[in-house]
Amino acid sequence: MAVNPELLTKFPVKRRISLKDAYIYCKNLTRTRAKNFYTAFLFLPKEKRLAIYAVYAFCRYSDDLADDESIKNRAELFAQWRRALNRCYNGEVEGPILTALQDVVRKFKIPKLYFDELIKGMEMDLSITRYDTFDDLYQYAYRAASIVGLISIEIFGYKNKRTREYAKNLGIALQLTNIMRDIKEDAERGRIYLPREDLERFKVSEKDLFDGRYLPSFIRLMEYEAARAIYYYERATELIPPEDRGLLATAEIMKNIYFRILQEMAKAGYDVFKTDPRISKLQKIWIALRTWFKIKLGGK
Protein backbone atom coordinates (compact mmCIF):
# COMPACT_ATOMS: atom_id res chain seq x y z
CA MET A 1 0.00 0.00 0.00
CA ALA A 2 1.45 3.35 -1.01
CA VAL A 3 2.24 6.04 1.53
CA ASN A 4 -0.61 8.53 1.84
CA PRO A 5 0.53 11.58 -0.19
CA GLU A 6 -1.07 13.89 2.36
CA LEU A 7 1.25 12.52 5.01
CA LEU A 8 4.26 13.32 2.90
CA THR A 9 3.11 16.91 2.41
CA LYS A 10 2.62 17.41 6.15
CA PHE A 11 5.76 15.58 7.16
CA PRO A 12 8.58 16.40 7.68
CA VAL A 13 7.58 20.05 7.01
CA LYS A 14 6.67 21.70 10.30
CA ARG A 15 3.04 22.66 10.08
CA ARG A 16 0.77 23.58 12.95
CA ILE A 17 -2.56 21.78 13.25
CA SER A 18 -5.10 21.90 16.06
CA LEU A 19 -5.22 18.91 18.40
CA LYS A 20 -8.87 18.35 17.51
CA ASP A 21 -8.09 18.24 13.77
CA ALA A 22 -5.09 15.99 14.42
CA TYR A 23 -7.30 13.44 16.19
CA ILE A 24 -9.92 13.66 13.43
CA TYR A 25 -7.19 12.93 10.87
CA CYS A 26 -6.01 9.87 12.82
CA LYS A 27 -9.58 8.66 13.29
CA ASN A 28 -10.32 8.91 9.56
CA LEU A 29 -7.09 7.14 8.69
CA THR A 30 -7.89 4.34 11.13
CA ARG A 31 -11.44 3.96 9.85
CA THR A 32 -10.28 3.57 6.24
CA ARG A 33 -7.19 1.43 6.85
CA ALA A 34 -7.63 -0.56 10.08
CA LYS A 35 -9.86 -3.24 8.60
CA ASN A 36 -9.50 -5.74 11.43
CA PHE A 37 -8.95 -3.32 14.31
CA TYR A 38 -11.47 -0.51 13.88
CA THR A 39 -14.45 -2.56 15.11
CA ALA A 40 -12.55 -3.49 18.28
CA PHE A 41 -11.53 0.11 18.90
CA LEU A 42 -15.19 1.22 19.01
CA PHE A 43 -15.59 -0.51 22.38
CA LEU A 44 -13.10 1.82 24.07
CA PRO A 45 -14.06 4.94 26.02
CA LYS A 46 -13.65 8.09 23.89
CA GLU A 47 -10.31 9.26 25.33
CA LYS A 48 -8.72 5.83 24.94
CA ARG A 49 -10.29 5.38 21.50
CA LEU A 50 -8.80 8.64 20.24
CA ALA A 51 -5.44 7.65 21.72
CA ILE A 52 -5.42 4.29 19.95
CA TYR A 53 -6.32 6.03 16.67
CA ALA A 54 -3.17 8.14 17.02
CA VAL A 55 -1.02 5.09 17.77
CA TYR A 56 -2.50 3.23 14.81
CA ALA A 57 -1.80 6.21 12.53
CA PHE A 58 1.85 6.23 13.65
CA CYS A 59 2.12 2.49 13.01
CA ARG A 60 0.33 2.79 9.66
CA TYR A 61 2.64 5.52 8.39
CA SER A 62 5.72 3.56 9.49
CA ASP A 63 4.46 0.37 7.83
CA ASP A 64 3.47 2.13 4.61
CA LEU A 65 6.87 3.77 4.42
CA ALA A 66 8.54 0.37 4.67
CA ASP A 67 6.27 -1.17 2.02
CA ASP A 68 6.29 1.54 -0.65
CA GLU A 69 9.15 0.51 -2.92
CA SER A 70 8.47 3.46 -5.24
CA ILE A 71 10.09 5.74 -2.64
CA LYS A 72 13.83 5.70 -3.31
CA ASN A 73 14.99 7.37 -0.08
CA ARG A 74 13.05 5.32 2.44
CA ALA A 75 16.04 4.93 4.76
CA GLU A 76 16.43 8.71 4.97
CA LEU A 77 12.70 9.18 5.49
CA PHE A 78 12.86 6.73 8.38
CA ALA A 79 15.75 8.74 9.84
CA GLN A 80 13.63 11.88 9.52
CA TRP A 81 10.65 10.08 11.07
CA ARG A 82 12.81 9.05 14.04
CA ARG A 83 14.08 12.60 14.49
CA ALA A 84 10.50 13.87 14.34
CA LEU A 85 9.56 11.36 17.05
CA ASN A 86 12.40 12.72 19.18
CA ARG A 87 11.05 16.23 18.73
CA CYS A 88 7.58 14.99 19.59
CA TYR A 89 8.84 13.69 22.94
CA ASN A 90 10.73 16.96 23.48
CA GLY A 91 7.58 19.05 23.20
CA GLU A 92 7.60 20.07 19.53
CA VAL A 93 4.70 19.21 17.25
CA GLU A 94 4.39 18.85 13.48
CA GLY A 95 1.77 17.28 11.27
CA PRO A 96 -1.43 15.51 12.34
CA ILE A 97 -0.03 12.19 13.54
CA LEU A 98 2.69 13.50 15.82
CA THR A 99 0.49 16.30 17.15
CA ALA A 100 -2.03 13.70 18.33
CA LEU A 101 0.68 11.27 19.44
CA GLN A 102 2.35 13.87 21.62
CA ASP A 103 -0.90 14.33 23.53
CA VAL A 104 -1.25 10.54 23.87
CA VAL A 105 2.24 9.83 25.20
CA ARG A 106 1.85 12.67 27.70
CA LYS A 107 -1.52 11.45 28.99
CA PHE A 108 -0.66 7.76 29.13
CA LYS A 109 3.08 8.02 29.87
CA ILE A 110 4.12 5.71 27.04
CA PRO A 111 7.90 5.11 26.90
CA LYS A 112 9.63 6.41 23.79
CA LEU A 113 11.60 3.14 23.66
CA TYR A 114 8.49 1.36 22.40
CA PHE A 115 8.16 3.61 19.35
CA ASP A 116 11.90 3.38 18.69
CA GLU A 117 11.61 -0.42 18.62
CA LEU A 118 8.60 -0.24 16.33
CA ILE A 119 10.53 1.87 13.83
CA LYS A 120 13.44 -0.62 14.00
CA GLY A 121 10.99 -3.38 13.13
CA MET A 122 9.64 -1.51 10.11
CA GLU A 123 13.19 -0.69 8.99
CA MET A 124 13.99 -4.41 8.93
CA ASP A 125 11.74 -4.64 5.86
CA LEU A 126 14.12 -2.34 3.98
CA SER A 127 17.00 -4.79 4.08
CA ILE A 128 15.71 -8.21 5.15
CA THR A 129 13.58 -10.31 2.80
CA ARG A 130 14.30 -13.74 4.32
CA TYR A 131 14.55 -15.19 7.84
CA ASP A 132 16.70 -18.25 8.45
CA THR A 133 15.15 -19.35 11.74
CA PHE A 134 12.06 -18.73 13.81
CA ASP A 135 14.24 -16.98 16.38
CA ASP A 136 15.17 -14.48 13.66
CA LEU A 137 11.51 -14.02 12.70
CA TYR A 138 10.51 -13.68 16.33
CA GLN A 139 12.62 -10.53 16.68
CA TYR A 140 10.81 -8.99 13.71
CA ALA A 141 7.37 -10.05 15.01
CA TYR A 142 8.19 -8.69 18.45
CA ARG A 143 9.12 -5.29 17.08
CA ALA A 144 6.30 -5.13 14.54
CA ALA A 145 3.46 -6.47 16.69
CA SER A 146 4.31 -7.22 20.33
CA ILE A 147 5.57 -3.66 20.77
CA VAL A 148 2.22 -2.39 19.48
CA GLY A 149 0.57 -4.55 22.13
CA LEU A 150 2.79 -3.09 24.85
CA ILE A 151 1.91 0.43 23.69
CA SER A 152 -1.78 -0.43 23.57
CA ILE A 153 -2.02 -1.80 27.10
CA GLU A 154 -0.62 1.47 28.42
CA ILE A 155 -3.75 3.03 26.92
CA PHE A 156 -6.19 0.25 27.83
CA GLY A 157 -4.85 0.16 31.38
CA TYR A 158 -3.75 -2.79 33.51
CA LYS A 159 -3.01 -3.64 37.14
CA ASN A 160 -0.99 -6.85 36.87
CA LYS A 161 2.46 -6.78 35.26
CA ARG A 162 1.70 -10.19 33.75
CA THR A 163 -0.45 -8.31 31.24
CA ARG A 164 2.78 -7.29 29.51
CA GLU A 165 3.52 -10.94 28.77
CA TYR A 166 -0.05 -11.33 27.52
CA ALA A 167 0.55 -8.43 25.10
CA LYS A 168 3.84 -9.86 23.87
CA ASN A 169 2.39 -13.31 23.16
CA LEU A 170 -0.75 -11.93 21.55
CA GLY A 171 1.37 -9.73 19.29
CA ILE A 172 3.36 -12.75 18.07
CA ALA A 173 0.12 -14.69 17.42
CA LEU A 174 -1.39 -11.85 15.38
CA GLN A 175 1.79 -11.32 13.36
CA LEU A 176 2.15 -15.02 12.54
CA THR A 177 -1.47 -15.02 11.36
CA ASN A 178 -0.73 -11.99 9.17
CA ILE A 179 2.33 -13.70 7.71
CA MET A 180 0.35 -16.82 6.80
CA ARG A 181 -2.51 -14.81 5.31
CA ASP A 182 -0.23 -12.55 3.25
CA ILE A 183 2.14 -15.14 1.77
CA LYS A 184 1.00 -14.39 -1.79
CA GLU A 185 1.13 -10.61 -1.38
CA ASP A 186 4.54 -10.72 0.29
CA ALA A 187 5.93 -13.05 -2.40
CA GLU A 188 4.87 -10.52 -5.02
CA ARG A 189 7.09 -8.03 -3.19
CA GLY A 190 9.96 -10.52 -3.15
CA ARG A 191 9.60 -11.21 0.57
CA ILE A 192 9.28 -14.54 2.36
CA TYR A 193 8.69 -14.32 6.10
CA LEU A 194 8.30 -18.04 6.75
CA PRO A 195 11.64 -19.23 8.16
CA ARG A 196 13.98 -21.04 5.78
CA GLU A 197 14.36 -23.82 8.34
CA ASP A 198 10.61 -24.46 8.08
CA LEU A 199 10.64 -24.45 4.28
CA GLU A 200 13.47 -26.96 4.31
CA ARG A 201 11.76 -29.13 6.93
CA PHE A 202 8.69 -29.54 4.70
CA LYS A 203 10.56 -29.43 1.38
CA VAL A 204 8.86 -26.27 0.13
CA SER A 205 11.04 -24.15 -2.13
CA GLU A 206 11.03 -20.39 -2.46
CA LYS A 207 10.03 -20.89 -6.09
CA ASP A 208 6.96 -22.83 -4.92
CA LEU A 209 5.87 -19.74 -2.99
CA PHE A 210 6.67 -17.31 -5.79
CA ASP A 211 4.76 -19.48 -8.26
CA GLY A 212 1.84 -20.00 -5.89
CA ARG A 213 2.11 -23.78 -6.02
CA TYR A 214 -0.48 -25.34 -3.73
CA LEU A 215 1.12 -28.67 -2.88
CA PRO A 216 0.68 -31.26 -0.10
CA SER A 217 4.05 -30.17 1.26
CA PHE A 218 2.80 -26.57 1.44
CA ILE A 219 -0.31 -27.68 3.34
CA ARG A 220 1.86 -29.51 5.89
CA LEU A 221 4.02 -26.40 6.22
CA MET A 222 0.97 -24.23 6.87
CA GLU A 223 -0.42 -26.68 9.42
CA TYR A 224 2.90 -26.42 11.24
CA GLU A 225 2.82 -22.61 11.14
CA ALA A 226 -0.81 -22.60 12.32
CA ALA A 227 0.08 -24.80 15.28
CA ARG A 228 2.80 -22.35 16.23
CA ALA A 229 0.38 -19.41 16.01
CA ILE A 230 -2.19 -21.30 18.09
CA TYR A 231 0.45 -21.87 20.76
CA TYR A 232 0.87 -18.10 21.12
CA TYR A 233 -2.90 -17.48 21.11
CA GLU A 234 -3.30 -20.05 23.88
CA ARG A 235 -0.33 -18.67 25.78
CA ALA A 236 -1.86 -15.19 25.68
CA THR A 237 -5.18 -16.58 26.93
CA GLU A 238 -3.42 -18.34 29.81
CA LEU A 239 -1.53 -15.19 30.80
CA ILE A 240 -4.41 -12.69 30.92
CA PRO A 241 -4.87 -11.71 34.58
CA PRO A 242 -8.49 -11.96 35.77
CA GLU A 243 -8.34 -8.46 37.29
CA ASP A 244 -7.32 -6.97 33.92
CA ARG A 245 -9.69 -8.91 31.69
CA GLY A 246 -12.30 -6.16 31.60
CA LEU A 247 -9.70 -3.54 30.67
CA LEU A 248 -8.44 -5.74 27.83
CA ALA A 249 -11.76 -6.32 26.09
CA THR A 250 -10.54 -4.54 22.95
CA ALA A 251 -7.41 -6.70 22.82
CA GLU A 252 -9.54 -9.82 23.29
CA ILE A 253 -11.80 -8.74 20.43
CA MET A 254 -8.75 -8.38 18.17
CA LYS A 255 -7.51 -11.79 19.32
CA ASN A 256 -10.79 -13.44 18.44
CA ILE A 257 -11.07 -11.72 15.06
CA TYR A 258 -7.60 -12.84 14.07
CA PHE A 259 -8.16 -16.33 15.41
CA ARG A 260 -11.25 -16.54 13.19
CA ILE A 261 -9.07 -15.56 10.21
CA LEU A 262 -6.73 -18.42 11.11
CA GLN A 263 -9.72 -20.77 11.28
CA GLU A 264 -10.91 -19.57 7.86
CA MET A 265 -7.49 -20.38 6.41
CA ALA A 266 -7.72 -23.87 7.85
CA LYS A 267 -11.24 -24.36 6.43
CA ALA A 268 -9.91 -23.43 2.99
CA GLY A 269 -7.10 -25.98 3.31
CA TYR A 270 -4.60 -23.12 3.68
CA ASP A 271 -4.87 -22.27 -0.02
CA VAL A 272 -3.94 -18.63 0.50
CA PHE A 273 -2.94 -18.39 -3.16
CA LYS A 274 -6.52 -18.63 -4.42
CA THR A 275 -8.78 -17.91 -1.45
CA ASP A 276 -9.18 -14.78 0.67
CA PRO A 277 -9.31 -15.67 4.37
CA ARG A 278 -10.51 -12.23 5.41
CA ILE A 279 -13.83 -12.12 7.24
CA SER A 280 -16.81 -9.85 6.65
CA LYS A 281 -17.64 -6.69 8.58
CA LEU A 282 -20.76 -8.40 9.93
CA GLN A 283 -18.68 -11.29 11.25
CA LYS A 284 -16.31 -8.85 12.95
CA ILE A 285 -19.22 -7.06 14.62
CA TRP A 286 -20.65 -10.38 15.83
CA ILE A 287 -17.27 -11.49 17.22
CA ALA A 288 -16.81 -8.11 18.91
CA LEU A 289 -20.24 -8.11 20.54
CA ARG A 290 -19.97 -11.73 21.65
CA THR A 291 -16.52 -11.14 23.15
CA TRP A 292 -17.53 -7.91 24.87
CA PHE A 293 -20.67 -9.35 26.45
CA LYS A 294 -18.86 -12.49 27.52
CA ILE A 295 -16.22 -10.43 29.33
CA LYS A 296 -18.78 -8.14 30.93
CA LEU A 297 -20.72 -11.16 32.17
CA GLY A 298 -17.58 -12.61 33.68
CA GLY A 299 -16.96 -15.40 31.15
CA LYS A 300 -13.67 -16.49 29.68
WORA-V558179 format. One record per pair of residues at least 4 apart in sequence whose ideal C-beta (glycine too) atoms are under 7 Angstrom apart, sorted by the first residue. I is the first residue (numbers start at 1). J is the second residue. Records with the same first field share a line. If there is no record, write none. Layout:
BEGIN
I: J ; J
END
This chain:
BEGIN
1: 64 ; 67
2: 64 ; 68 ; 70
3: 7 ; 8 ; 64 ; 65 ; 68 ; 71
4: 64
5: 9
6: 10
7: 11 ; 61
10: 15 ; 95 ; 96
11: 84 ; 94 ; 95
12: 80 ; 84
14: 94
15: 94 ; 95
17: 21 ; 22 ; 95 ; 96 ; 99
18: 22
19: 23 ; 99 ; 100 ; 103
20: 24
21: 25 ; 96
22: 26 ; 96 ; 99 ; 100
23: 27 ; 50 ; 53 ; 54 ; 100
24: 28
25: 29 ; 96
26: 30 ; 53 ; 54 ; 57 ; 96 ; 97 ; 100
27: 31 ; 53
28: 32
29: 33 ; 57 ; 60
30: 34 ; 38 ; 41 ; 53 ; 56 ; 57
31: 38
33: 60
34: 38 ; 56
36: 257 ; 258
37: 41 ; 56 ; 254
39: 284 ; 285 ; 288
40: 250 ; 253 ; 254 ; 257 ; 288
41: 49 ; 52 ; 250
43: 249 ; 250 ; 253 ; 288 ; 292
44: 48 ; 49 ; 52 ; 250
45: 49
46: 50
47: 51
48: 52 ; 155 ; 156
49: 53
50: 54
51: 55 ; 104 ; 107 ; 108 ; 155
52: 56 ; 152 ; 155
53: 57
54: 58 ; 97 ; 100 ; 101 ; 104
55: 59 ; 104 ; 151 ; 152
56: 60
57: 61 ; 97
58: 62 ; 97 ; 101 ; 115
59: 63 ; 118 ; 148
60: 64
61: 65 ; 97
62: 66 ; 81 ; 118 ; 119 ; 122
63: 67 ; 122
64: 68
65: 74 ; 77 ; 78 ; 81 ; 122
66: 122 ; 123 ; 125 ; 126
67: 125
71: 77
73: 77
74: 78 ; 126
75: 79 ; 126
76: 80
77: 81
78: 82 ; 119 ; 123
79: 83
80: 84
81: 85 ; 119
82: 86 ; 119
83: 87
84: 88 ; 94 ; 98
85: 89 ; 115
86: 90
87: 92
88: 92 ; 93 ; 98 ; 101 ; 102
89: 105 ; 112
93: 98 ; 99 ; 102
94: 98
95: 99
96: 100
97: 101
98: 102
100: 104
101: 105
102: 106
103: 107
104: 108 ; 110
105: 110
108: 154 ; 155
110: 114 ; 151 ; 154
112: 116
113: 117
114: 118 ; 147 ; 150 ; 151
115: 119
116: 120
117: 121 ; 143 ; 147
118: 122 ; 143 ; 147 ; 148
119: 123
120: 124 ; 143
121: 140 ; 143 ; 144 ; 147
122: 144
124: 128 ; 140
129: 190 ; 191 ; 192
130: 192 ; 196
131: 136 ; 137 ; 140 ; 193 ; 195 ; 196
132: 136 ; 195 ; 196 ; 197
133: 195 ; 197
134: 138 ; 195
136: 195
137: 141 ; 193 ; 195
138: 142 ; 172
139: 143
140: 144
141: 145 ; 146 ; 171 ; 172 ; 175 ; 176
142: 146 ; 147 ; 168 ; 172
143: 147
144: 175
145: 149 ; 171 ; 172 ; 174 ; 175
146: 150 ; 167 ; 168 ; 171 ; 172
147: 151
148: 152 ; 171
149: 153 ; 167 ; 168 ; 170 ; 171
150: 164 ; 167
152: 156 ; 167 ; 251
153: 158 ; 163 ; 164 ; 167
156: 247 ; 248 ; 250 ; 251
157: 247
158: 163 ; 244 ; 247
159: 243 ; 244
160: 241 ; 243 ; 244
162: 166 ; 239 ; 241
163: 167 ; 241 ; 244 ; 248
164: 168
165: 169 ; 239
166: 170 ; 236 ; 239 ; 240
167: 171
168: 172
169: 173 ; 232 ; 235 ; 236 ; 239
170: 174 ; 236 ; 251 ; 255
171: 175
172: 176 ; 232
173: 177 ; 229 ; 232 ; 233 ; 236
174: 178 ; 258
175: 179
176: 180 ; 225 ; 228 ; 229 ; 232
177: 181 ; 229 ; 258 ; 261 ; 262
178: 182
179: 193 ; 194
180: 222 ; 225 ; 226 ; 265 ; 272
181: 261 ; 265 ; 272 ; 277
182: 186
183: 187 ; 209 ; 272
184: 188 ; 212 ; 272 ; 273
186: 191 ; 192 ; 193
187: 192 ; 209 ; 210
192: 206 ; 209
194: 198 ; 199 ; 225
196: 200
197: 201
198: 202 ; 221 ; 224 ; 225
199: 204 ; 221
202: 217 ; 220 ; 221 ; 224
203: 217
204: 208 ; 217 ; 218 ; 221
206: 210
207: 211
208: 213 ; 215 ; 218
212: 273
213: 218
214: 218 ; 271 ; 273
216: 220
217: 221
218: 222
219: 223 ; 269 ; 270
220: 224
221: 225
222: 226 ; 270
223: 227
224: 228
225: 229
226: 230 ; 262 ; 266
227: 231
229: 233 ; 262
230: 234
231: 235
232: 236
233: 237 ; 255 ; 259
234: 238
235: 239
236: 240 ; 255
240: 244 ; 245 ; 248
244: 248
245: 295
246: 295
248: 252
249: 253 ; 291 ; 292 ; 295
250: 254
251: 255
252: 256 ; 291 ; 295
253: 257 ; 287 ; 288 ; 291 ; 292
254: 258
255: 259
256: 260 ; 287 ; 291
257: 261 ; 284 ; 287
258: 262
259: 263
260: 264 ; 279 ; 283 ; 287
261: 265 ; 277 ; 278 ; 279
262: 266
263: 267
264: 268 ; 277 ; 279
265: 270 ; 272 ; 277
266: 270
268: 275 ; 277
271: 275
272: 277
279: 283 ; 284
281: 285
282: 286
283: 287
284: 288
285: 289
286: 290
287: 291
288: 292
289: 293
290: 294
291: 295
292: 296
293: 297
294: 299
295: 299
END
